Amino acid sequence: MRAVIAEHLGDAQEVATNLRFSSQHNIMSYMPQASAFRTEDDLGHFGSVDRLSPIPLHHQVTRLLGQLIDDGSLSPDEPLPPEHQLAAHYGTSIAPVRQALLELTQAGLIYRVPGSGTFVHRPPVVEEVSHLTSFSESMRERGCSVEVKVLESELTALPGELGHRLETTNQQAQLLRRLAIVDGYPCAVLSSYLSVPRFQDLTASDLERGSLYGALAARYGVAPTRAETVIGVTRSNSELSDRLAIPVGTPLLAARGTTFDESDRAFECFELHYRPDRVELRFDSHRRPSCPDCG
């Protein structure tokens, strides 16, 4: 599955930009940072190339910059020196440096903001899909700062497919759509359709102090015990693009499914959309015990 998803997300590495969330205006905006590199002394730890080596110059520059990122010498969102300054430091033309930066961008290690420069990419957070916890709880367990903003909280018409999955003939569901912001970056849009009248009086204020599952446990004594989930790849529409601050058509990781309570009663249908440059999904797979009666 990882290979299939990676094939469809090949161009997603180009999406990353230096974004911050503005809670006052409820918009996403660029906040470019000026390069901090000014003198040759600042580049002393950037290493040097070996012109006598058979390794092409751009591969050497790629390796040197990659090592600085891997060992933490260059921090997430830290600006890289301009191309001409790197070329002067390494004693090369612009071409090898430009090719090296392109390879690092394709590898997802750096990103470019037009008019501002090139920056070190922030590693994506890992969501343990095999563990049935809320996204916000999962991120906080990893030491991340998490803010969840409720985008919609309303009764809405229930699509036929969701009605079948919730095992109800009611034509409405309680829709909760949230934006997950992790370490200051928009990472996911989380949509939940809850059965009514079971959760009809659930409001946005119930989620202000914690996760959806925490609110359901506190108010209704309902806890998730299992979920049926399908993972795929889709492209962002205009609404998702606005929420996640990405161009329309950007590849997204998508998860949809149904959550069940202790009585194995379906109570939630969910649709989750993740920015693949911000979130990775991890699966724990186990081999089934062999059947002695099977050939």
Legacy VTK file of the C-alpha trace (Angstrom):
# vtk DataFile Version 3.0
C-alpha trace
ASCII
DATASET POLYDATA
POINTS 295 float
0.000 0.000 0.000
2.859 2.379 0.839
4.254 1.978 -2.670
0.877 2.663 -4.282
0.321 5.784 -2.217
3.862 7.011 -2.850
3.348 6.593 -6.600
0.304 8.873 -6.555
1.956 11.407 -4.246
5.128 11.937 -6.241
4.346 15.581 -6.835
3.178 16.242 -3.294
6.693 17.092 -2.133
6.472 20.281 -4.197
3.475 21.451 -2.185
5.186 22.355 1.088
5.319 26.076 1.799
6.181 28.220 4.769
2.683 28.664 6.233
1.310 29.942 9.475
-2.283 30.038 10.690
-3.791 33.417 11.523
-6.495 32.757 14.125
-7.586 36.403 14.174
-8.685 36.400 10.540
-9.171 32.639 10.080
-6.911 32.594 7.016
-3.680 30.975 5.973
-0.841 33.256 5.009
2.788 33.132 4.009
5.288 34.442 6.493
8.621 34.334 4.626
11.786 34.675 6.619
14.815 36.615 5.432
17.990 34.578 5.010
20.244 34.778 8.053
23.414 33.974 6.085
25.518 36.983 5.203
29.253 36.155 5.379
31.491 33.268 4.406
32.123 32.602 8.092
28.452 31.680 8.444
28.967 28.872 5.928
32.002 27.297 7.539
30.066 24.177 8.621
28.647 23.658 5.116
31.721 21.659 4.100
33.513 21.691 0.776
33.458 19.789 -2.506
36.330 17.748 -3.938
36.984 18.733 -7.521
39.276 15.707 -7.995
36.518 13.287 -7.025
34.724 11.349 -9.790
31.443 12.138 -7.989
29.615 14.927 -9.881
29.650 18.293 -8.121
25.873 18.493 -7.735
25.829 15.079 -6.011
28.496 16.289 -3.594
26.514 19.443 -2.788
23.350 17.370 -2.351
25.125 15.073 0.094
26.681 17.944 2.087
23.398 19.830 2.469
21.499 16.620 3.183
23.901 15.750 5.998
23.362 19.185 7.587
19.604 18.565 7.553
19.856 14.988 8.813
22.122 15.814 11.758
20.055 18.832 12.803
22.636 21.467 11.914
19.876 23.026 9.817
16.566 23.219 11.682
13.029 22.888 10.247
11.931 26.087 8.472
15.462 27.494 8.638
16.416 29.354 5.452
19.227 28.120 3.216
21.723 30.581 1.761
20.860 31.930 -1.706
22.069 29.907 -4.689
24.781 32.425 -5.605
26.177 32.362 -2.060
26.282 28.557 -2.005
27.962 28.554 -5.412
30.584 31.022 -4.191
31.185 28.944 -1.055
31.653 25.698 -2.967
33.562 27.351 -5.799
31.145 26.148 -8.471
28.797 27.678 -10.976
25.112 28.113 -10.168
24.124 24.991 -12.145
25.410 22.300 -9.695
23.888 24.141 -6.736
20.557 24.543 -8.492
20.507 20.840 -9.397
21.358 19.887 -5.809
18.515 22.013 -4.447
16.131 20.464 -6.954
17.091 16.963 -5.804
16.650 17.931 -2.148
13.236 19.408 -2.956
12.170 16.221 -4.747
13.367 14.215 -1.731
11.124 16.325 0.522
14.002 17.770 2.564
13.572 21.411 1.541
10.882 23.628 0.031
10.833 26.903 -1.834
8.705 29.981 -1.268
8.663 32.218 -4.368
10.182 35.564 -3.592
11.425 34.472 -0.160
13.940 31.678 -0.566
14.549 28.027 0.204
13.804 26.497 3.611
14.368 23.237 5.457
11.277 21.066 5.388
9.611 20.162 8.680
9.367 16.339 8.956
5.787 15.026 8.788
4.139 13.736 11.941
3.180 10.057 12.045
-0.411 8.997 12.676
-0.797 5.449 14.014
-3.806 4.284 12.014
-3.774 0.909 13.780
-4.472 2.599 17.150
-8.026 3.801 17.672
-7.411 7.216 19.215
-8.373 10.702 18.143
-5.974 12.558 15.878
-5.429 15.314 18.452
-4.702 12.795 21.223
-2.272 10.941 18.975
-0.373 14.125 18.129
-0.216 15.308 21.753
1.228 11.943 22.782
4.098 12.721 20.393
4.743 16.030 22.099
3.165 18.162 19.370
1.227 21.346 19.962
-2.296 20.742 18.671
-5.163 23.124 18.056
-8.492 21.891 16.697
-10.856 24.480 15.241
-14.493 23.550 14.646
-15.405 24.589 11.102
-18.954 23.228 11.029
-21.343 21.840 13.618
-24.828 21.290 12.285
-27.571 18.858 11.382
-27.231 17.892 7.747
-28.843 15.596 5.234
-27.387 12.112 5.488
-26.213 10.584 2.195
-27.733 7.192 1.512
-24.454 5.319 1.812
-23.740 6.816 5.228
-27.234 5.972 6.421
-26.612 2.338 5.568
-23.278 2.357 7.398
-24.825 3.983 10.495
-27.664 1.452 10.340
-30.321 4.132 10.637
-33.312 5.221 8.608
-32.999 8.787 9.898
-32.363 11.181 7.029
-30.143 13.496 9.085
-26.811 13.324 10.872
-24.866 15.598 13.181
-21.939 16.877 11.095
-18.772 17.971 12.866
-15.973 19.246 10.625
-12.708 20.293 12.279
-9.366 21.680 11.186
-6.341 20.155 12.946
-3.378 22.505 13.338
-0.185 20.780 14.496
2.798 22.861 15.620
1.261 25.872 13.905
0.614 24.176 10.552
-2.726 23.086 9.070
-2.474 19.311 8.747
-5.889 17.717 8.374
-9.601 18.303 7.893
-11.578 15.858 10.028
-15.248 15.278 9.206
-17.543 13.160 11.379
-21.175 12.255 10.766
-22.784 11.190 14.055
-26.065 9.361 14.376
-29.107 11.301 15.590
-30.991 11.662 17.821
-28.248 9.913 19.789
-25.830 12.870 19.575
-28.123 15.590 18.279
-27.376 18.000 21.146
-23.584 17.782 20.747
-22.206 21.259 20.034
-18.911 22.895 19.128
-18.457 24.044 22.727
-18.240 20.395 23.795
-15.037 20.080 21.787
-13.302 23.206 23.048
-11.482 21.397 25.847
-10.603 18.121 24.182
-11.138 15.611 21.412
-14.354 14.358 19.852
-13.973 10.911 21.392
-13.265 12.506 24.764
-16.469 14.547 24.494
-18.527 11.509 23.489
-17.169 9.543 26.445
-17.780 12.377 28.909
-21.297 13.314 27.768
-22.734 10.039 26.521
-20.522 7.284 27.914
-19.670 6.171 24.374
-16.164 4.953 23.581
-14.820 3.651 20.261
-13.735 0.016 20.263
-13.093 -0.663 16.586
-13.241 1.015 13.201
-13.451 -0.076 9.593
-11.180 2.188 7.546
-10.351 2.521 3.872
-7.235 4.526 2.930
-6.812 6.146 -0.458
-5.523 9.149 -2.349
-7.596 12.043 -3.618
-7.027 15.599 -4.785
-8.054 18.696 -2.902
-11.057 20.683 -4.016
-11.375 24.430 -3.470
-12.831 24.050 0.029
-10.112 21.703 1.265
-7.467 23.838 -0.407
-8.672 26.912 1.474
-8.647 25.066 4.783
-5.264 23.394 4.312
-3.558 26.303 2.497
-2.586 24.293 -0.569
-3.241 24.684 -4.306
-6.410 23.150 -5.742
-5.685 19.668 -7.071
-2.949 18.879 -4.554
-2.777 15.149 -3.690
-4.150 14.317 -0.245
-4.194 11.211 1.897
-7.813 10.289 2.532
-9.361 7.942 5.082
-13.030 7.082 5.364
-14.854 4.565 7.459
-17.135 3.720 10.364
-16.518 3.661 14.116
-18.254 1.227 16.492
-18.916 1.356 20.256
-18.649 -1.343 22.943
-21.908 -2.910 21.734
-20.526 -3.027 18.198
-23.052 -0.389 17.221
-21.965 2.054 14.531
-22.073 5.630 15.835
-19.774 7.590 13.497
-18.948 7.770 9.815
-15.777 9.734 9.162
-13.918 11.302 6.261
-10.386 12.485 6.991
-8.118 14.424 4.635
-4.421 14.796 5.448
-1.707 16.913 3.864
0.905 14.272 2.884
3.768 16.695 3.461
2.590 17.135 7.065
1.216 13.708 8.022
2.310 10.134 7.360
0.066 7.151 8.111
1.562 4.106 9.777
0.015 0.631 9.701
0.940 -2.273 11.970
0.380 -5.511 10.044
0.355 -8.999 11.534
0.409 -12.352 9.816
-2.655 -14.474 10.511
-2.032 -17.767 12.307
-1.752 -20.586 9.826
-4.737 -22.862 9.470
-3.757 -26.520 10.019
-6.687 -27.700 7.903
-5.857 -25.394 4.994
-3.877 -26.717 2.070
LINES 1 296
295 0 1 2 3 4 5 6 7 8 9 10 11 12 13 14 15 16 17 18 19 20 21 22 23 24 25 26 27 28 29 30 31 32 33 34 35 36 37 38 39 40 41 42 43 44 45 46 47 48 49 50 51 52 53 54 55 56 57 58 59 60 61 62 63 64 65 66 67 68 69 70 71 72 73 74 75 76 77 78 79 80 81 82 83 84 85 86 87 88 89 90 91 92 93 94 95 96 97 98 99 100 101 102 103 104 105 106 107 108 109 110 111 112 113 114 115 116 117 118 119 120 121 122 123 124 125 126 127 128 129 130 131 132 133 134 135 136 137 138 139 140 141 142 143 144 145 146 147 148 149 150 151 152 153 154 155 156 157 158 159 160 161 162 163 164 165 166 167 168 169 170 171 172 173 174 175 176 177 178 179 180 181 182 183 184 185 186 187 188 189 190 191 192 193 194 195 196 197 198 199 200 201 202 203 204 205 206 207 208 209 210 211 212 213 214 215 216 217 218 219 220 221 222 223 224 225 226 227 228 229 230 231 232 233 234 235 236 237 238 239 240 241 242 243 244 245 246 247 248 249 250 251 252 253 254 255 256 257 258 259 260 261 262 263 264 265 266 267 268 269 270 271 272 273 274 275 276 277 278 279 280 281 282 283 284 285 286 287 288 289 290 291 292 293 294
